[in-house]
Protein backbone atom coordinates (compact mmCIF):
# COMPACT_ATOMS: atom_id res chain seq x y z
CA UNK A 1 0.00 0.00 0.00
CA UNK A 2 1.38 3.40 -1.00
CA UNK A 3 2.29 5.81 1.79
CA UNK A 4 3.49 9.33 1.21
CA UNK A 5 6.88 10.19 2.67
CA UNK A 6 6.13 13.06 5.05
CA UNK A 7 8.91 15.50 5.99
CA UNK A 8 8.69 18.26 8.57
CA UNK A 9 10.64 21.15 7.04
CA UNK A 10 10.85 23.19 10.24
CA UNK A 11 11.36 21.29 13.48
CA UNK A 12 13.26 22.72 16.44
CA UNK A 13 15.50 21.25 19.12
CA UNK A 14 15.11 22.36 22.73
CA UNK A 15 18.69 22.58 23.90
CA UNK A 16 19.94 22.14 27.47
CA UNK A 17 19.46 25.44 29.30
CA UNK A 18 23.14 25.59 30.24
CA UNK A 19 24.56 24.41 26.90
CA UNK A 20 26.64 27.52 26.25
CA UNK A 21 27.32 28.35 29.88
CA UNK A 22 29.16 25.06 30.26
CA UNK A 23 30.77 24.68 26.82
CA UNK A 24 31.90 28.11 25.65
CA UNK A 25 35.54 29.12 26.19
CA UNK A 26 35.80 30.33 29.78
CA UNK A 27 36.48 33.94 28.79
CA UNK A 28 33.11 34.11 26.98
CA UNK A 29 30.86 32.33 29.46
CA UNK A 30 29.72 35.54 31.13
CA UNK A 31 28.19 36.53 27.78
CA UNK A 32 26.70 33.13 27.04
CA UNK A 33 23.17 32.66 25.79
CA UNK A 34 21.33 30.91 28.57
CA UNK A 35 17.92 30.00 29.90
CA UNK A 36 16.64 29.39 33.38
CA UNK A 37 13.62 27.32 34.24
CA UNK A 38 10.95 28.48 36.65
CA UNK A 39 7.52 27.37 37.79
CA UNK A 40 4.40 29.50 38.22
CA UNK A 41 2.18 29.06 41.26
CA UNK A 42 -0.87 29.00 38.97
CA UNK A 43 -1.20 28.36 35.21
CA UNK A 44 -1.79 31.34 32.92
CA UNK A 45 -4.78 29.62 31.35
CA UNK A 46 -7.04 27.09 33.02
CA UNK A 47 -5.53 23.64 32.68
CA UNK A 48 -2.29 25.05 31.28
CA UNK A 49 1.25 24.17 32.26
CA UNK A 50 3.19 26.08 34.87
CA UNK A 51 6.73 25.28 33.72
CA UNK A 52 8.43 28.04 31.75
CA UNK A 53 11.87 29.25 30.80
CA UNK A 54 13.41 32.70 30.89
CA UNK A 55 15.82 33.63 28.13
CA UNK A 56 18.90 35.78 28.66
CA UNK A 57 20.58 36.92 25.46
CA UNK A 58 21.85 40.00 23.70
CA UNK A 59 18.94 42.40 23.34
CA UNK A 60 16.33 40.38 25.21
CA UNK A 61 15.68 39.19 28.73
CA UNK A 62 12.30 37.62 29.25
CA UNK A 63 10.03 34.64 29.05
CA UNK A 64 9.96 32.10 26.30
CA UNK A 65 7.39 29.36 25.84
CA UNK A 66 9.79 26.47 25.32
CA UNK A 67 8.20 24.35 28.02
CA UNK A 68 4.64 25.59 27.63
CA UNK A 69 2.24 23.02 26.20
CA UNK A 70 -1.26 24.30 25.55
CA UNK A 71 -2.69 20.90 24.76
CA UNK A 72 -2.24 17.43 26.15
CA UNK A 73 0.80 15.25 25.71
CA UNK A 74 4.31 15.08 26.99
CA UNK A 75 6.21 18.33 27.51
CA UNK A 76 8.95 18.59 24.82
CA UNK A 77 12.42 18.09 26.23
CA UNK A 78 14.62 18.00 23.13
CA UNK A 79 15.62 14.36 23.45
CA UNK A 80 15.87 12.77 19.98
CA UNK A 81 14.10 9.61 21.09
CA UNK A 82 11.13 11.70 22.23
CA UNK A 83 11.14 13.78 19.05
CA UNK A 84 10.91 10.55 17.04
CA UNK A 85 8.14 9.31 19.35
CA UNK A 86 6.10 12.44 18.56
CA UNK A 87 6.91 12.16 14.85
CA UNK A 88 5.57 8.62 14.88
CA UNK A 89 2.36 9.82 16.53
CA UNK A 90 1.96 12.50 13.86
CA UNK A 91 2.88 10.29 10.92
CA UNK A 92 6.06 12.23 10.11
CA UNK A 93 8.86 10.23 8.51
CA UNK A 94 11.75 12.72 8.72
CA UNK A 95 12.48 16.19 10.11
CA UNK A 96 14.86 18.99 9.21
CA UNK A 97 16.06 20.28 12.57
CA UNK A 98 16.80 23.87 13.58
CA UNK A 99 17.90 25.42 16.85
CA UNK A 100 15.59 26.93 19.42
CA UNK A 101 17.65 29.01 21.85
CA UNK A 102 20.56 28.66 19.43
CA UNK A 103 18.83 30.66 16.69
CA UNK A 104 20.42 33.58 18.49
CA UNK A 105 23.96 32.38 17.74
CA UNK A 106 23.85 34.03 14.32
CA UNK A 107 24.88 37.48 15.59
CA UNK A 108 26.16 39.92 12.99
CA UNK A 109 28.75 42.18 14.62
CA UNK A 110 30.75 40.14 17.12
CA UNK A 111 32.55 37.36 15.31
CA UNK A 112 34.34 35.82 18.28
CA UNK A 113 31.13 35.49 20.30
CA UNK A 114 29.05 34.29 17.38
CA UNK A 115 31.48 31.69 16.08
CA UNK A 116 32.14 30.33 19.56
CA UNK A 117 28.40 29.82 20.10
CA UNK A 118 28.00 28.27 16.65
CA UNK A 119 30.78 25.74 17.26
CA UNK A 120 29.20 24.70 20.54
CA UNK A 121 25.85 24.19 18.81
CA UNK A 122 27.40 22.29 15.91
CA UNK A 123 29.36 19.98 18.22
CA UNK A 124 26.24 19.36 20.29
CA UNK A 125 24.07 18.29 17.35
CA UNK A 126 26.82 16.00 16.08
CA UNK A 127 27.05 14.30 19.47
CA UNK A 128 23.34 14.07 20.20
CA UNK A 129 21.53 13.86 16.85
CA UNK A 130 23.74 12.33 14.16
CA UNK A 131 23.05 8.80 15.45
CA UNK A 132 19.44 9.42 14.35
CA UNK A 133 20.20 10.89 10.92
CA UNK A 134 17.90 8.43 9.17
CA UNK A 135 14.99 10.40 10.70
CA UNK A 136 16.49 13.67 12.01
CA UNK A 137 18.70 16.02 9.98
CA UNK A 138 20.06 18.96 12.02
CA UNK A 139 21.48 22.11 10.41
CA UNK A 140 24.91 23.52 11.24
CA UNK A 141 24.93 27.19 12.27
CA UNK A 142 27.37 29.25 10.21
CA UNK A 143 27.90 32.93 11.18
CA UNK A 144 28.82 35.16 8.24
CA UNK A 145 30.96 37.61 10.18
CA UNK A 146 34.28 36.21 8.91
CA UNK A 147 34.25 34.44 5.57
CA UNK A 148 37.44 32.33 5.90
CA UNK A 149 36.28 31.06 9.30
CA UNK A 150 32.78 30.42 7.94
CA UNK A 151 34.30 28.29 5.19
CA UNK A 152 36.48 26.45 7.72
CA UNK A 153 33.43 25.72 9.90
CA UNK A 154 31.43 24.44 6.90
CA UNK A 155 34.25 22.07 6.02
CA UNK A 156 34.64 20.97 9.64
CA UNK A 157 30.91 20.27 9.94
CA UNK A 158 30.94 18.33 6.67
CA UNK A 159 33.78 16.16 7.98
CA UNK A 160 31.78 15.54 11.16
CA UNK A 161 28.83 14.31 9.10
CA UNK A 162 26.42 17.25 9.11
CA UNK A 163 24.57 17.72 5.83
CA UNK A 164 23.18 21.26 5.75
CA UNK A 165 24.06 24.78 6.90
CA UNK A 166 22.02 27.53 8.55
CA UNK A 167 22.92 31.16 7.81
CA UNK A 168 21.32 34.38 9.10
CA UNK A 169 18.26 36.04 7.60
CA UNK A 170 19.91 39.43 8.18
CA UNK A 171 23.58 39.15 7.18
CA UNK A 172 26.33 41.70 7.75
CA UNK A 173 26.12 42.72 4.07
CA UNK A 174 23.51 41.66 1.46
CA UNK A 175 23.84 38.19 -0.04
CA UNK A 176 24.28 39.66 -3.53
CA UNK A 177 27.86 40.48 -2.54
CA UNK A 178 30.58 38.31 -4.04
CA UNK A 179 32.18 38.44 -0.62
CA UNK A 180 30.19 35.27 0.13
CA UNK A 181 31.35 33.28 -2.90
CA UNK A 182 33.77 31.13 -0.84
CA UNK A 183 30.84 30.18 1.42
CA UNK A 184 28.66 29.14 -1.52
CA UNK A 185 31.57 27.25 -3.06
CA UNK A 186 32.23 25.33 0.16
CA UNK A 187 28.55 24.48 0.66
CA UNK A 188 28.21 23.27 -2.94
CA UNK A 189 31.45 21.27 -2.83
CA UNK A 190 30.28 19.46 0.30
CA UNK A 191 26.71 18.90 -0.93
CA UNK A 192 25.26 21.01 1.90
CA UNK A 193 22.03 22.88 1.08
CA UNK A 194 21.66 26.34 2.58
CA UNK A 195 18.85 27.13 5.02
CA UNK A 196 17.80 30.63 6.07
CA UNK A 197 15.45 30.72 9.06
CA UNK A 198 13.30 33.70 9.96
CA UNK A 199 14.42 35.97 12.82
CA UNK A 200 18.12 35.19 12.71
CA UNK A 201 21.01 37.62 12.52
CA UNK A 202 20.73 41.38 12.66
CA UNK A 203 21.67 41.58 16.34
CA UNK A 204 24.15 44.30 17.26
CA UNK A 205 25.87 42.74 20.23
CA UNK A 206 28.24 45.66 20.73
CA UNK A 207 25.47 48.24 21.12
CA UNK A 208 23.28 48.99 24.10
CA UNK A 209 20.31 46.62 24.18
CA UNK A 210 17.94 49.54 23.60
CA UNK A 211 19.57 49.93 20.18
CA UNK A 212 19.53 46.25 19.30
CA UNK A 213 18.29 45.48 15.82
CA UNK A 214 14.63 44.62 15.47
CA UNK A 215 15.21 40.90 14.89
CA UNK A 216 15.21 39.88 18.54
CA UNK A 217 12.57 42.32 19.74
CA UNK A 218 10.08 41.53 17.00
CA UNK A 219 10.60 37.80 17.38
CA UNK A 220 10.15 37.78 21.13
CA UNK A 221 7.16 40.14 20.96
CA UNK A 222 5.50 37.67 18.61
CA UNK A 223 6.40 34.73 20.83
CA UNK A 224 4.98 36.42 23.92
CA UNK A 225 1.72 37.56 22.33
CA UNK A 226 -1.04 35.80 24.22
CA UNK A 227 0.67 35.51 27.60
CA UNK A 228 -1.23 38.47 28.98
CA UNK A 229 -4.27 40.53 28.09
CA UNK A 230 -4.37 41.11 24.34
CA UNK A 231 -4.79 44.71 23.25
CA UNK A 232 -6.32 45.99 20.03
CA UNK A 233 -2.90 47.20 18.88
CA UNK A 234 -1.32 43.79 19.46
CA UNK A 235 -3.99 41.94 17.49
CA UNK A 236 -3.96 44.56 14.73
CA UNK A 237 -0.19 44.32 14.42
CA UNK A 238 -0.22 40.55 14.06
CA UNK A 239 -2.97 40.73 11.42
CA UNK A 240 -1.07 43.36 9.46
CA UNK A 241 2.05 41.25 9.53
CA UNK A 242 0.16 38.20 8.28
CA UNK A 243 -1.55 40.15 5.52
CA UNK A 244 1.48 42.05 4.30
CA UNK A 245 3.90 39.15 4.34
CA UNK A 246 7.61 39.62 4.80
CA UNK A 247 10.04 41.82 2.90
CA UNK A 248 13.15 39.83 3.72
CA UNK A 249 12.48 36.60 1.77
CA UNK A 250 11.85 38.60 -1.40
CA UNK A 251 15.03 40.56 -0.76
CA UNK A 252 17.06 37.40 -0.16
CA UNK A 253 15.77 35.76 -3.34
CA UNK A 254 16.49 38.92 -5.32
CA UNK A 255 20.01 39.12 -3.90
CA UNK A 256 20.84 35.51 -4.64
CA UNK A 257 19.28 35.39 -8.11
CA UNK A 258 20.05 38.95 -9.19
CA UNK A 259 23.53 38.73 -7.72
CA UNK A 260 24.29 35.71 -9.89
CA UNK A 261 24.77 33.27 -7.02
CA UNK A 262 22.41 30.66 -8.51
CA UNK A 263 24.16 31.00 -11.87
CA UNK A 264 27.66 30.66 -10.44
CA UNK A 265 26.73 27.76 -8.14
CA UNK A 266 24.13 25.76 -10.11
CA UNK A 267 24.15 22.74 -7.77
CA UNK A 268 23.52 24.70 -4.57
CA UNK A 269 20.01 24.74 -3.12
CA UNK A 270 18.53 27.45 -0.88
CA UNK A 271 15.64 27.06 1.56
CA UNK A 272 13.65 29.85 3.25
CA UNK A 273 12.14 28.70 6.52
CA UNK A 274 9.09 30.05 8.39
CA UNK A 275 8.56 33.19 6.34
CA UNK A 276 4.87 32.47 5.65
CA UNK A 277 3.95 31.96 1.99
CA UNK A 278 1.28 34.52 1.12
CA UNK A 279 3.84 36.66 -0.72
CA UNK A 280 5.12 33.84 -2.90
CA UNK A 281 2.52 33.70 -5.68
CA UNK A 282 2.73 37.40 -6.49
CA UNK A 283 6.52 37.38 -6.27
CA UNK A 284 7.51 34.31 -8.28
CA UNK A 285 6.31 34.20 -11.90
CA UNK A 286 7.21 31.44 -14.35
CA UNK A 287 10.58 32.29 -15.91
CA UNK A 288 11.23 32.08 -19.63
CA UNK A 289 12.48 28.68 -20.70
CA UNK A 290 15.90 30.06 -21.48
CA UNK A 291 16.24 31.66 -18.03
CA UNK A 292 17.16 28.44 -16.25
CA UNK A 293 15.92 26.67 -13.16
CA UNK A 294 14.90 29.41 -10.75
CA UNK A 295 11.40 28.04 -10.19
CA UNK A 296 12.74 24.51 -9.81
CA UNK A 297 15.59 25.27 -7.43
CA UNK A 298 13.67 27.47 -5.01
CA UNK A 299 11.64 24.59 -3.67
CA UNK A 300 12.45 25.25 -0.05
CA UNK A 301 9.95 27.79 1.23
CA UNK A 302 8.68 26.39 4.52
CA UNK A 303 5.97 28.03 6.61
CA UNK A 304 4.15 27.41 9.86
CA UNK A 305 1.06 29.23 8.55
CA UNK A 306 -1.47 28.24 5.86
CA UNK A 307 -0.46 29.47 2.46
CA UNK A 308 -0.98 28.81 -1.24
N, C-alpha and C positions, 0 to 999 in steps of 0.2 A: 504494500500500500504506500502510495506517494506521501511524503511529508515534507513540507517546506523547511528549508534550513533558515532558522530565525536568528538574526544577529542583533544584539543591542549595540547601537553605535555610540552610546554615551552613558557608560556606567562609571561610578566613582568609588574609589577606595577610601575608607575611613582609616586614616593612619593612627598609630599610637600618639597620644597627646604629647608625649615627651620625645618624639622622634628626633627633632633637631636639637633639643636641649641636651641630649645625651650623645649625639653623634657628630655635631659640628666641631671643627677645630676649637680648642678651648678659648682662644682669643675672641671668637665670634659668638660664643654661647649666650652672652648677655643680650645679644640682638637677635636671638633665635625666634623664629615663628613658634608659637606654642599655644596649647589649649589647656584649660583646666575644667574639670568636671564639677558640677554642683547639682544639688537636688532641691527642688521647691517644696515648701510645706504643703501646698495645694496645687493641683494641676491648673493650667491656664484655661482649659476648656473641660467641661464635665467628661469624665472618663479618660482624659488625656494623660500622657506620661508626665513625670515630674523630673526626669533626668535630662539635663542640658549640658552644654559646654559653653565656655567663654573663650573667645579668640583674642589673642594678643599678637598684633602684627603691625607693620609699618602703615600708619594712616588709619588704623581701626582697632579699637578695643570695644568689644561688646559680645552679645550673645550670638551663637549660631544655633542651627536646629539639627545638628548632626545626630543627636541621640533622640530627637523627638519623633515619635511615631503616632500619626493621627488615627490610624486604623489598627486592627488587630495584627497579631503576628510577632515574631521575634524582633527585638531591637537590633538594628544592624551594628555589627562590631568590626567589620573590615576583614574578618578571617576568610580566606579563599574557600575553605570548605563550606562555610555558611553562605557565601555568595553563590556558589554552585547549587547549594540546596534550594535557594530562592529562585535561581534560574530554572531549575527543574520544575518547581511549582508553577512557574509562569510559562513554561514551554519554550524557553530561550536556549538555543544551542551554544552560542558563543557570545562573548562580550569584549568590546574594546574598552579598556580601562584608563581612566584619567584620575588625577589627584583630587583630593577634597581640600584639606588645609593647604596642601602643597601647590595648589594653583597659584598661590602667592609667591612662589619661588622665582617667577619670571619677572623680577624687577627690571627696571630699564636704566638705572643710573648709578648702580653700585655693583660693579662686576664681581669683586671679591665675595661679597655677601651672597649675591645671586648664584654664582657658580658653586659656591660651597654648599648652599641649600640644595641645588640641583643634583650634585653628586651624591649627597646623602639620600635623596629620594630615589635616584637611579639605582644605587646599591641596594636599597631596601626592596624595591620591586623585583630585582634580580633574585635576591635571597628568598623572598616570600612567595612570589607569584610565578616565576618561570617554571617551577615543577608542574604547573597547571596550564601550560600554554596551549594545550589542545582545546581548552574552553575559554581561557582568560588571556587576553593580549594587552599588557600594560604599555603605556607610552612613556618614552624617556624625555624628561624635561631638558630643553636646551636653551639657555639664555643667549641673547644675541648681542650682548654688550662687548664681546671681544671675539672677533671672527676666528682667529687661529685656535683659540681655546674651545670655541663652539665646535669646530671641525674635529679637534682632538677628542672631545667628549662624545660626539657622534660615533667616531671610530672605536672608542673604548666601549661604548654601549653595544655596538654591533658585535664586537668580539665577545662580550658577555652573553650575547644571545637575544638582546632586545630587538624588536622588529619594526619600530615606528618611533618618530620623534614628535614632540610637542613644543611649539614655539609660540611667542606671545602675540595676542591680537593687536596690541599697540607696541610696535617695535621702536627702537631708538631713532631709526630713520626709516622712511617708507620702503616697502619690499620691492619697489621698482628699481632700487639702487643696485648697481652691479657689485657693490660692496659685499653682498650676500652670495655671490656666485660660488665661492668655495664651500659654503654650507649646502647649497643645492647640489653641487657636484658630489660631495661626500654622501649626502642622503641617497642620491641616485645610484652611486657606485655600490652602496651597501644594501640596496633594495629596501630602503626605509621610507614609506610614505610619510608625508608631512601633515600633522594635525594642528589646527589653530582653534583653540577653545575660547568661547566668549569670556570677557572679564578677566583677561590675563595681560600682564605688562602694564605700562603706563604709570607705574608707581614711582614717585620721586623720593627715594629713601633719604636723600641728603637734605631735603627741605623740612620745614616744620610741618607737622601733620595737618595743620589747617590749610596748607597749600598743596597737600597731596593731590595727585591727579584723580579725576573723577572715577576711574576704574573701581577702586576699592569702595568708595562711598556709595556709588550707585548700585554696585552688586550687593553690598550688605543692607542697604535700604530695601532693596527688593526682597532679599531673604527674610528680613524682619517684618515685612508687611504682614499683618494679621496677628501679631503677637499681642497687640493692644487694641484700643478702640480705633476702628478705621475712621478716617476723616474724608470729607468729600474730595479734598485736594489729593489725598493718597490714591483713592480709587480712580479719580480722573487721570492722574499721572500714569497709572498702570495701563489704563485703557488707551491713552494716547500712544504710549510706547508700543503696545500690541498692534495698534492700527497703522502707525507710521512705519513700523519695521526698524531696521538698523541701518545706519550709514556705513559702518565699518566693513561688513562683508562685501558690499559692493566696491568699496575702496580697495580692499585686499585683492579681489578678483581683477579689478582694473590695473592695479600695480603689477600683478604677476603676469597677466596676459599682455597688457600694454607695454610693460617693461621688457618683454621678450623672454621671460623666464621659462614659460612653457615651450617656447620654440627652441631655446638653447638646451633644455633638459627634457626631451620628449618622453622619457620613461619615468618621470617623477610625477607622483600623484599628490594632490592637495585635498584636504578635507576640512570643511568649516563646521564647527560643532556648537550646537545650541544657540544659533542665531535666529531662531524662528524661520519661517519659509514664505511668509506672505509677500515678501519683496521679490521673490525669485522669478515668478512668471513674467512680471513686467520688466525685469532686468535682463534676463537671458532670452535672446531670440535666436532662432536657428541660423547658424552661420552659413555662408556660401560654401559649396562643396569644396572649393579650392582653398578655403581658409584653414582646414585642418580639424583637429579633434577636440576643440574647446568643449563642445557640449557633451562629448563622450568622457573626457577626462575629469570634468568637474562633477563627479558622481557623489562626492562626499559632503552633502549638506545635511547635517543631522539637526533635529529640533526636538524639543520637549513639549511643543505646542502643536495643535492641529494645523495643517497647512495643505496647500495644493499638492 
